Amino acid sequence: MTAVATPAIDLAAYFRRIGYPGDTAPTLDVLRAIQLRHSQTIAFENLNPLLRWPVRLDPASLEEKLVLGGRGGYCFEQNTLLRHVLEALGFRVTGLAARVLWGAPEDAIMPRGHMLLRVDVNKMLYLVDAGFGVLTPTGPLRLEPYIEQATPHEPFRLLPVGDDYLMQAKLGAAWRTLYRFGLEEHFLPDYEVTNWYLSHNPASHFITGLMAARPAAGRRYTLRNADFAIHFLIADTATSLGGHDGRDI
């Protein structure tokens, strides 16, 4: 008799955290539901590196902070937690890494400073990313170039560039590049090195200013230092923090 591995994360506690009462079979519908609930519940935030507190990626620390502690985190925390959950449900998950190009030229050579996941569902490959802050995709994306793919929020698409892909989001009528990624598998030690660098390097934007973001139905909440904004899907509207304390994040 084959022993069943104990999940790295308390799934019941995780599902309570994200308010998910549904099925747990490794299907596309379940993947979509979990990604949306996770993204809308567990905020992207950088308080630990900003306050010079350690950012730990082991399952116990992720569970204590993001699940039981009601906190959020950045990409390595978000996607490592989500990976543990998906693997416990029977999904085949591969870790990937990306060069963030948001606000940079598309030909810029940036470090592989972002984590995302490739998930195999019934022999179809999907990209899942619960940790890109202001534009975290809220639904899985097929690993298929050129096509516009709907999510509960913005449309996304992939464009091939050599052996890599550009991840783009459609904002209004314009396509904006988020990052460039390849399909080479990355492992926890790879992420631990980058995580340590981004949470300790004096030039890292994760330790030079406050940031937080969370999508909600029909909108996204963002916080950058003292600037709080609500971005609606139909008409992009920014609201100053002056009359709002940002607790909705």
C-alpha positions in Angstrom: 0.0 0.0 0.0 1.4 3.4 -1.0 1.6 6.0 1.7 -0.1 9.3 1.0 2.2 12.3 1.6 1.0 14.8 4.2 0.3 18.2 2.5 2.9 20.8 3.3 0.0 23.3 4.0 -3.1 22.8 6.1 -5.6 22.7 3.2 -8.7 23.2 5.4 -7.1 26.3 7.0 -6.1 27.6 3.5 -9.6 27.1 2.1 -11.1 28.9 5.1 -8.6 31.8 4.5 -9.7 32.3 0.9 -13.4 31.4 1.5 -13.4 28.5 -0.9 -16.0 25.8 -0.1 -15.9 24.0 -3.5 -14.5 20.9 -5.2 -10.9 19.9 -4.8 -10.4 17.7 -7.9 -7.5 18.8 -10.1 -9.6 20.3 -12.8 -9.5 23.6 -14.7 -12.6 24.9 -13.0 -11.1 24.3 -9.6 -7.8 25.9 -10.6 -9.7 29.0 -11.8 -11.8 29.2 -8.6 -8.8 28.9 -6.3 -6.6 31.4 -8.2 -9.4 34.0 -8.2 -10.2 33.5 -4.5 -6.5 33.5 -3.5 -5.8 36.7 -5.5 -8.8 38.5 -4.1 -8.1 37.5 -0.5 -4.3 37.3 0.1 -3.0 40.8 -0.7 0.3 41.5 -2.4 2.5 43.4 0.0 6.1 44.0 1.0 5.9 44.9 4.7 8.5 42.3 5.7 11.3 43.5 3.5 10.4 47.1 4.1 10.7 46.6 7.8 13.8 44.5 7.4 12.0 41.4 8.7 13.0 38.1 7.1 11.0 36.7 4.1 10.8 32.9 4.6 9.6 30.5 2.0 9.4 27.3 4.0 5.8 25.9 4.2 5.4 26.4 8.0 6.4 30.1 7.7 4.1 30.7 4.7 1.2 29.1 6.5 1.8 31.1 9.7 2.0 34.4 7.8 -0.3 34.2 4.8 -2.9 31.6 6.0 -3.1 31.9 9.8 -1.7 35.4 10.3 -4.0 37.1 7.7 -1.0 38.7 6.0 0.0 38.9 2.4 3.3 38.8 0.6 5.2 39.2 -2.6 5.6 36.8 -5.6 7.9 34.2 -3.9 5.6 33.8 -1.0 2.3 34.0 -2.9 3.3 31.5 -5.6 5.2 29.1 -3.3 2.2 28.9 -1.1 -0.1 28.4 -4.1 2.2 25.7 -5.5 2.0 23.7 -2.3 -1.8 23.9 -2.4 -2.1 22.9 -6.0 0.4 20.0 -5.7 -1.5 18.7 -2.6 -4.7 18.7 -4.8 -3.0 16.6 -7.5 -2.0 19.2 -10.0 1.4 18.9 -11.8 3.2 22.2 -11.1 6.5 23.6 -12.5 8.2 26.7 -11.2 9.3 29.3 -13.7 11.1 32.7 -13.4 10.6 36.0 -15.3 12.4 39.2 -16.0 10.1 42.0 -14.9 9.7 44.6 -17.7 6.9 46.7 -16.3 8.0 50.3 -16.7 11.2 49.2 -18.7 11.9 48.8 -22.4 11.0 45.4 -23.8 14.7 44.7 -24.8 16.0 45.5 -21.3 18.1 42.8 -19.7 16.6 42.5 -16.2 17.4 39.8 -13.6 15.0 36.9 -13.2 13.4 38.5 -10.2 9.8 37.2 -10.5 8.3 33.7 -9.8 5.3 32.2 -11.7 3.9 28.7 -12.1 3.2 26.4 -15.0 0.3 24.0 -14.3 -0.6 20.9 -16.2 -4.3 20.3 -16.4 -5.4 17.3 -18.5 -2.3 17.6 -20.7 -2.9 21.3 -21.3 -0.4 23.8 -20.0 -1.5 26.9 -18.1 0.4 29.8 -16.5 -0.6 30.8 -13.0 0.7 33.9 -11.1 -0.7 35.1 -7.8 2.0 37.6 -7.1 2.4 40.4 -9.7 1.0 43.2 -7.5 -0.9 45.8 -9.5 -1.6 43.4 -12.4 -1.7 40.0 -10.9 -3.6 37.8 -13.3 -6.8 36.5 -11.7 -7.2 33.5 -13.9 -5.0 30.8 -15.4 -3.7 31.5 -18.9 -3.1 28.9 -21.6 0.5 28.6 -22.7 -0.5 29.6 -26.2 0.8 32.7 -28.0 -0.9 35.5 -29.8 -4.5 34.9 -28.5 -6.3 37.3 -26.3 -7.3 35.5 -23.1 -10.1 36.7 -20.8 -9.7 36.7 -17.0 -12.1 38.0 -14.3 -10.2 41.2 -14.7 -8.0 42.4 -17.7 -7.4 40.4 -20.9 -3.9 38.9 -21.2 -1.8 37.5 -24.1 1.6 35.9 -24.7 4.0 36.9 -27.4 6.9 34.7 -28.3 10.4 36.3 -28.2 13.0 33.8 -29.2 12.7 30.9 -26.8 10.9 33.1 -24.3 7.5 34.7 -24.0 6.3 38.2 -23.1 3.4 38.4 -20.7 1.1 41.3 -21.6 -2.1 42.8 -20.2 -4.6 44.9 -22.1 -5.2 48.2 -20.4 -7.8 50.1 -22.4 -6.8 49.8 -26.0 -3.1 49.3 -25.3 -1.1 46.1 -24.5 1.4 46.6 -21.7 4.3 44.1 -21.1 4.6 42.8 -17.5 7.5 40.5 -17.9 9.5 38.1 -20.1 9.8 34.4 -19.0 11.2 31.1 -20.3 10.1 27.6 -19.7 13.3 26.4 -17.9 12.3 24.8 -14.6 13.3 26.7 -11.4 13.5 25.2 -7.9 13.3 26.5 -4.4 17.0 27.2 -4.0 16.8 29.4 -7.1 14.0 31.4 -5.6 15.6 31.6 -2.2 18.7 33.3 -3.7 16.6 35.9 -5.5 14.3 36.3 -2.6 17.2 37.1 -0.3 18.7 39.5 -2.8 15.5 41.4 -3.3 14.7 41.6 0.4 18.3 42.8 1.4 19.7 44.8 -1.5 19.6 48.6 -0.6 18.6 49.4 -4.2 15.6 47.0 -4.2 12.3 48.7 -4.5 10.9 46.2 -2.1 12.8 47.8 0.8 12.6 51.5 -0.3 8.9 52.0 -0.3 5.5 50.6 0.8 3.4 48.7 -1.8 0.3 46.7 -1.6 -2.3 45.6 -4.1 -5.4 43.4 -4.2 -8.0 42.7 -6.9 -11.7 42.7 -6.1 -14.8 42.2 -8.2 -14.7 44.8 -11.0 -11.7 46.7 -9.6 -8.2 46.7 -8.2 -6.9 48.4 -5.1 -3.3 49.6 -5.0 -1.2 51.4 -2.4 2.2 52.9 -3.1 3.5 54.7 0.0 0.7 57.3 0.7 -1.0 57.0 -2.7 -4.1 54.8 -2.6 -6.0 54.1 -5.8 -9.0 52.2 -7.0 -8.7 51.1 -10.6 -12.1 50.1 -12.1 -12.2 47.8 -15.1 -14.5 50.1 -17.1 -13.1 53.5 -16.3 -9.7 53.7 -14.6 -10.1 56.0 -11.6 -7.5 56.9 -9.1 -8.5 58.0 -5.6 -6.1 59.9 -3.3 -5.3 58.4 0.1 -6.1 61.8 1.6 -9.8 60.8 2.2 -9.3 57.1 2.6 -7.3 55.0 5.1 -6.7 52.1 2.7 -8.2 49.4 5.0 -10.0 47.8 2.0 -6.6 46.5 0.8 
